[in-house]
């Protein structure tokens, strides 16, 4: 049995904890700075809880001593501190962050590390990079890689056409920070909330636009091999205009704590959501310019009597699958491990990765504008 430390007992952290405990193969020490949050997590024979602030480096180092791995499911700003402690303790490290600056710090710490450092193990960044790289491997040379992902309410009712399904802090961060991309063969940095596109999937119309961090490390891995690479978030049409008003015109991008309070006060959470995963790659194959597309939908559902949102399921299952693959020796055990190094077939065959398979065999009607 592998002993791990899990940091964060929020929506996704709790789901990770439940999935790993149900597997029977992991003993978890759950860390959180909030006693109240920890108290909400049911007791279990293979679960220990500890109220601990990540900023207490000595206490964190002691908690990691002798563990197989640490999984960071807390806010993106704690990422560097957890990664530093993991390197000191020589334990494997996995996280869910979409924040570019935090991830680059993890990359630096991974150099010459005695354990594996696997950042960005969620949905986007995370699974979308595995899928996109799998598509890229089908081509002789690459032209364009486009990735789009969205977690949307199935029954939107407000003017934002959106409900809270995961970290509000993370959502605001990806709406505000710069976006990495490749255009005409050159690495570029683009502002978030730009380059809106429209498309229809199974008769429903969507918009997509640039957001930060979703492409993970693909821009680094494919530099010099692809002419164009981009990542966009999917929403219902009209969402972008309202968010631009809030973030840019009203300058709430400069008062993110206030915006977080407003959104969590006024926008209901929902478990009735759907995750859309859409990746398209074009390039030369057998002397001809061709294109391949992967499209999938994952819905929120009840499992083992517990109702979970689609974004909880996909994000938590993705990092659990990566932990399994690491424990099984199917991933490198030292240094930086990028999502695109993962074999898609191995991921989908995993007990946790199977959450992504039910809809993948369907044929989707896609129309791009």
C-alpha positions as CSV (number, residue, x, y, z in Angstrom):
1,X,0.0,0.0,0.0
2,X,1.3,3.4,-1.0
3,X,1.3,6.2,1.5
4,X,0.5,9.7,0.1
5,X,-0.1,13.2,1.3
6,X,-3.0,15.1,-0.2
7,X,-3.1,18.8,0.2
8,X,-6.4,20.5,0.0
9,X,-9.9,19.3,1.0
10,X,-12.0,21.5,-1.3
11,X,-14.3,20.1,-4.0
12,X,-11.6,18.4,-6.1
13,X,-9.4,17.5,-3.1
14,X,-12.3,15.7,-1.4
15,X,-13.1,13.8,-4.6
16,X,-9.5,12.7,-5.0
17,X,-9.5,11.5,-1.5
18,X,-12.8,9.5,-2.0
19,X,-11.6,7.9,-5.2
20,X,-8.2,6.8,-3.8
21,X,-9.7,5.5,-0.6
22,X,-12.2,3.5,-2.6
23,X,-9.4,1.9,-4.6
24,X,-8.0,0.2,-1.5
25,X,-4.4,0.8,-2.5
26,X,-3.5,4.1,-0.8
27,X,-3.3,5.4,2.7
28,X,-3.9,9.2,2.7
29,X,-2.8,11.9,5.0
30,X,-5.1,14.8,4.2
31,X,-3.7,18.3,4.9
32,X,-5.6,21.6,5.0
33,X,-5.2,24.9,6.8
34,X,-8.9,24.8,7.8
35,X,-10.1,22.6,10.6
36,X,-13.7,23.1,9.4
37,X,-12.9,21.9,5.9
38,X,-11.2,18.8,7.3
39,X,-14.1,18.0,9.6
40,X,-16.4,17.7,6.6
41,X,-14.4,14.8,5.2
42,X,-15.7,11.5,6.6
43,X,-13.4,9.4,8.7
44,X,-11.8,6.3,7.2
45,X,-9.4,3.6,8.4
46,X,-6.9,4.6,5.8
47,X,-7.3,8.3,6.2
48,X,-5.4,10.6,8.6
49,X,-6.1,14.4,8.8
50,X,-3.8,17.2,9.8
51,X,-4.5,20.9,10.0
52,X,-1.4,22.5,8.6
53,X,-0.4,25.7,6.8
54,X,1.8,25.0,3.7
55,X,3.7,28.2,4.7
56,X,5.1,26.2,7.7
57,X,7.9,24.7,5.8
58,X,9.2,22.6,8.7
59,X,5.8,21.1,9.5
60,X,5.2,20.3,5.8
61,X,8.6,18.7,5.4
62,X,7.8,16.5,8.5
63,X,4.4,15.5,7.0
64,X,6.1,14.4,3.7
65,X,8.8,12.3,5.4
66,X,8.6,8.7,4.3
67,X,5.7,9.2,1.9
68,X,5.5,7.8,-1.6
69,X,4.0,11.0,-3.1
70,X,2.4,14.4,-2.4
71,X,-0.6,15.6,-4.4
72,X,-1.3,19.3,-4.4
73,X,-5.0,20.1,-4.8
74,X,-4.9,23.5,-3.1
75,X,-4.9,27.0,-4.6
76,X,-2.3,27.6,-7.3
77,X,-0.3,30.0,-5.2
78,X,0.8,27.3,-2.8
79,X,2.3,25.2,-5.6
80,X,6.0,26.4,-5.2
81,X,6.0,25.7,-1.5
82,X,4.7,22.2,-1.9
83,X,7.1,21.4,-4.7
84,X,10.0,22.7,-2.7
85,X,9.1,20.5,0.2
86,X,8.7,17.5,-2.1
87,X,12.1,18.0,-3.5
88,X,13.6,18.3,0.0
89,X,11.8,15.1,1.1
90,X,12.6,13.3,-2.2
91,X,8.9,12.2,-2.6
92,X,7.1,12.2,-5.9
93,X,5.1,15.4,-6.7
94,X,1.8,15.9,-8.6
95,X,-0.3,19.0,-8.9
96,X,-3.3,20.4,-10.7
97,X,-2.2,24.0,-11.2
98,X,-2.9,26.0,-14.4
99,X,-0.8,28.9,-13.3
100,X,2.2,29.4,-15.6
101,X,4.6,31.1,-13.2
102,X,4.0,28.4,-10.5
103,X,4.5,25.6,-13.1
104,X,7.8,27.1,-14.3
105,X,9.0,27.0,-10.7
106,X,8.1,23.3,-10.6
107,X,10.0,22.7,-13.8
108,X,13.1,24.3,-12.2
109,X,12.8,22.2,-9.1
110,X,12.5,19.1,-11.2
111,X,16.0,19.4,-12.5
112,X,18.2,16.8,-10.9
113,X,15.4,15.8,-8.5
114,X,15.5,12.3,-7.0
115,X,11.8,11.9,-7.5
116,X,9.2,12.5,-10.2
117,X,7.7,15.9,-10.7
118,X,4.4,15.7,-12.6
119,X,2.7,19.1,-12.7
120,X,-0.7,20.0,-14.3
121,X,-2.3,16.6,-13.9
122,X,-5.9,17.7,-14.3
123,X,-8.2,18.2,-17.2
124,X,-6.8,21.4,-18.8
125,X,-3.9,21.5,-18.4
126,X,-3.6,17.7,-18.2
127,X,-5.7,15.3,-20.1
128,X,-6.1,17.7,-23.1
129,X,-2.3,17.6,-23.6
130,X,-2.3,13.8,-23.6
131,X,-5.0,13.8,-26.3
132,X,-3.5,16.5,-28.4
133,X,-0.1,14.8,-28.4
134,X,-1.7,11.5,-29.3
135,X,-3.3,13.2,-32.3
136,X,0.1,14.8,-33.2
137,X,1.8,11.4,-33.3
138,X,-0.5,10.4,-36.3
139,X,1.2,13.0,-38.6
140,X,4.5,13.1,-40.4
141,X,4.7,16.9,-39.9
142,X,2.5,19.3,-38.0
143,X,0.7,22.5,-39.0
144,X,-1.9,23.4,-36.4
145,X,-2.9,22.2,-33.0
146,X,-6.0,23.6,-31.4
147,X,-7.3,22.6,-28.0
148,X,-10.6,23.7,-26.4
149,X,-12.1,22.6,-23.1
150,X,-15.0,23.9,-21.1
151,X,-17.0,22.9,-17.9
152,X,-20.5,24.2,-18.5
153,X,-23.8,24.0,-16.7
154,X,-26.3,21.8,-18.5
155,X,-29.1,24.1,-17.6
156,X,-27.8,27.7,-17.6
157,X,-30.2,30.3,-16.2
158,X,-28.3,33.5,-15.5
159,X,-26.9,36.1,-17.9
160,X,-23.4,34.7,-17.6
161,X,-24.8,31.4,-18.7
162,X,-22.4,29.9,-16.1
163,X,-22.4,28.2,-12.7
164,X,-19.5,27.7,-10.4
165,X,-18.2,24.1,-10.7
166,X,-14.6,24.4,-9.4
167,X,-12.1,26.8,-7.9
168,X,-13.3,30.4,-8.3
169,X,-9.7,31.6,-7.7
170,X,-8.4,29.4,-10.4
171,X,-11.1,30.5,-12.8
172,X,-10.3,34.2,-12.3
173,X,-6.6,33.5,-12.7
174,X,-7.0,31.9,-16.1
175,X,-9.2,34.8,-17.2
176,X,-6.5,37.3,-16.2
177,X,-3.1,35.9,-16.9
178,X,-1.2,35.9,-20.2
179,X,-1.7,33.0,-22.6
180,X,1.2,31.1,-24.3
181,X,0.7,30.1,-27.9
182,X,2.6,29.5,-31.2
183,X,1.7,31.6,-34.2
184,X,3.3,31.2,-37.6
185,X,6.1,29.1,-36.0
186,X,6.9,31.7,-33.3
187,X,6.3,31.5,-29.5
188,X,4.0,34.3,-28.5
189,X,2.2,35.6,-25.4
190,X,-1.4,36.7,-25.9
191,X,-3.9,38.4,-23.5
192,X,-6.7,36.3,-22.1
193,X,-10.3,36.8,-23.2
194,X,-9.2,37.4,-26.8
195,X,-9.5,35.7,-30.3
196,X,-13.1,34.6,-29.8
197,X,-14.3,31.7,-32.0
198,X,-17.7,30.2,-32.5
199,X,-18.6,26.5,-33.2
200,X,-21.6,24.2,-32.8
201,X,-21.5,20.7,-31.3
202,X,-24.5,18.4,-31.7
203,X,-26.6,21.5,-32.5
204,X,-25.6,23.6,-29.5
205,X,-23.7,26.8,-30.3
206,X,-20.6,27.7,-28.2
207,X,-17.9,30.4,-28.0
208,X,-14.3,29.9,-27.1
209,X,-11.5,32.3,-26.3
210,X,-8.0,32.5,-25.0
211,X,-7.4,31.7,-21.3
212,X,-4.1,31.1,-19.5
213,X,-2.4,27.8,-18.7
214,X,-4.6,25.2,-20.4
215,X,-2.1,24.0,-23.0
216,X,0.4,23.0,-20.2
217,X,3.9,22.4,-21.6
218,X,2.9,21.6,-25.2
219,X,4.2,24.9,-26.5
220,X,7.6,23.9,-25.2
221,X,7.4,20.3,-26.4
222,X,6.2,21.2,-29.9
223,X,8.3,24.3,-30.4
224,X,10.0,24.1,-33.9
225,X,7.6,21.4,-35.0
226,X,4.2,23.2,-35.3
227,X,3.2,26.3,-37.1
228,X,0.2,27.2,-34.8
229,X,-0.8,26.0,-31.4
230,X,-3.5,27.5,-29.2
231,X,-5.7,26.7,-26.2
232,X,-9.2,28.2,-25.5
233,X,-11.9,27.8,-22.9
234,X,-15.4,26.9,-24.1
235,X,-18.5,28.9,-22.9
236,X,-22.0,29.6,-24.1
237,X,-22.2,32.7,-26.3
238,X,-22.4,36.0,-24.4
239,X,-20.3,34.9,-21.4
240,X,-17.1,36.5,-22.8
241,X,-18.7,40.0,-23.2
242,X,-19.8,40.1,-19.6
243,X,-16.5,38.9,-18.2
244,X,-14.6,41.5,-20.3
245,X,-16.9,44.2,-18.8
246,X,-16.2,43.0,-15.3
247,X,-12.5,42.3,-15.6
248,X,-11.4,45.1,-18.0
249,X,-14.0,47.9,-18.1
250,X,-14.7,47.7,-14.3
251,X,-11.1,46.8,-13.6
252,X,-11.9,43.9,-11.3
253,X,-8.9,42.1,-12.7
254,X,-7.0,44.4,-10.3
255,X,-9.3,43.4,-7.4
256,X,-9.5,39.7,-7.8
257,X,-10.5,39.0,-4.1
258,X,-13.5,41.3,-4.6
259,X,-14.5,39.6,-7.8
260,X,-14.2,36.2,-6.1
261,X,-16.5,37.3,-3.3
262,X,-19.0,38.7,-5.8
263,X,-19.0,35.5,-7.9
264,X,-19.3,33.2,-5.0
265,X,-22.1,35.3,-3.4
266,X,-24.1,35.7,-6.6
267,X,-23.5,32.6,-8.9
268,X,-24.8,29.3,-7.7
269,X,-22.7,26.1,-7.8
270,X,-24.0,23.1,-9.6
271,X,-23.3,19.4,-10.0
272,X,-25.4,19.3,-13.2
273,X,-22.6,20.1,-15.6
274,X,-20.9,18.8,-18.7
275,X,-17.2,18.9,-19.6
276,X,-16.5,19.4,-23.3
277,X,-13.1,18.2,-24.6
278,X,-12.2,19.2,-28.2
279,X,-8.8,18.9,-29.8
280,X,-8.0,19.3,-33.6
281,X,-4.7,18.7,-35.3
282,X,-3.8,19.2,-38.9
283,X,-0.6,18.4,-40.8
284,X,1.0,16.3,-43.5
285,X,0.4,12.6,-43.7
286,X,1.3,10.4,-46.6
287,X,2.0,13.5,-48.7
288,X,-1.4,15.1,-48.1
289,X,-2.6,17.8,-45.7
290,X,-5.1,16.1,-43.3
291,X,-6.9,16.8,-40.1
292,X,-8.0,14.7,-37.1
293,X,-10.3,15.8,-34.3
294,X,-11.1,14.3,-30.8
295,X,-14.4,15.3,-29.2
296,X,-15.8,14.0,-25.9
297,X,-18.4,14.9,-23.3
298,X,-18.4,13.9,-19.7
299,X,-21.4,14.6,-17.5
300,X,-21.8,15.1,-13.8
301,X,-23.2,12.0,-12.1
302,X,-23.8,10.1,-8.9
303,X,-21.3,7.3,-8.1
304,X,-21.4,5.2,-5.0
305,X,-24.3,7.4,-3.8
306,X,-22.2,10.5,-4.1
307,X,-23.2,13.3,-6.5
308,X,-20.2,14.8,-8.3
309,X,-19.8,17.4,-11.0
310,X,-18.2,16.5,-14.3
311,X,-15.3,18.9,-13.6
312,X,-14.7,17.3,-10.2
313,X,-14.8,13.8,-11.8
314,X,-12.5,14.6,-14.7
315,X,-10.0,16.6,-12.7
316,X,-9.8,14.2,-9.7
317,X,-9.8,11.1,-11.9
318,X,-7.0,12.5,-14.1
319,X,-4.5,13.1,-11.2
320,X,-5.5,9.7,-9.6
321,X,-4.8,8.0,-12.9
322,X,-1.4,9.7,-13.1
323,X,-0.6,8.5,-9.5
324,X,-1.6,5.0,-10.5
325,X,0.6,5.0,-13.6
326,X,3.5,6.3,-11.5
327,X,3.0,3.6,-8.9
328,X,2.9,1.0,-11.6
329,X,6.2,2.1,-13.1
330,X,4.6,3.3,-16.4
331,X,6.0,6.9,-15.9
332,X,9.6,8.0,-15.2
333,X,10.4,8.0,-11.5
334,X,12.8,11.0,-11.6
335,X,12.8,14.5,-12.9
336,X,10.1,16.4,-14.9
337,X,7.3,14.3,-16.4
338,X,5.2,16.2,-18.9
339,X,1.6,15.3,-19.6
340,X,2.3,14.7,-23.2
341,X,4.7,11.9,-22.3
342,X,1.8,9.8,-21.1
343,X,0.5,7.1,-23.5
344,X,-3.2,7.8,-24.0
345,X,-4.0,4.0,-24.2
346,X,-2.4,3.5,-20.8
347,X,-4.3,6.4,-19.4
348,X,-7.7,5.3,-20.7
349,X,-7.1,1.7,-19.6
350,X,-6.5,2.9,-16.0
351,X,-9.3,2.4,-13.5
352,X,-9.5,6.1,-12.9
353,X,-8.8,7.2,-16.5
354,X,-11.8,5.2,-17.7
355,X,-14.1,8.2,-16.8
356,X,-13.0,9.7,-20.1
357,X,-14.1,6.7,-22.3
358,X,-17.9,6.5,-22.3
359,X,-18.6,9.2,-24.8
360,X,-15.4,8.9,-26.9
361,X,-16.9,6.2,-29.2
362,X,-19.8,8.5,-30.2
363,X,-19.9,10.5,-33.4
364,X,-20.3,14.2,-32.7
365,X,-21.6,16.7,-35.3
366,X,-19.2,19.6,-35.2
367,X,-19.5,22.9,-37.2
368,X,-16.9,25.6,-36.9
369,X,-17.6,29.2,-37.9
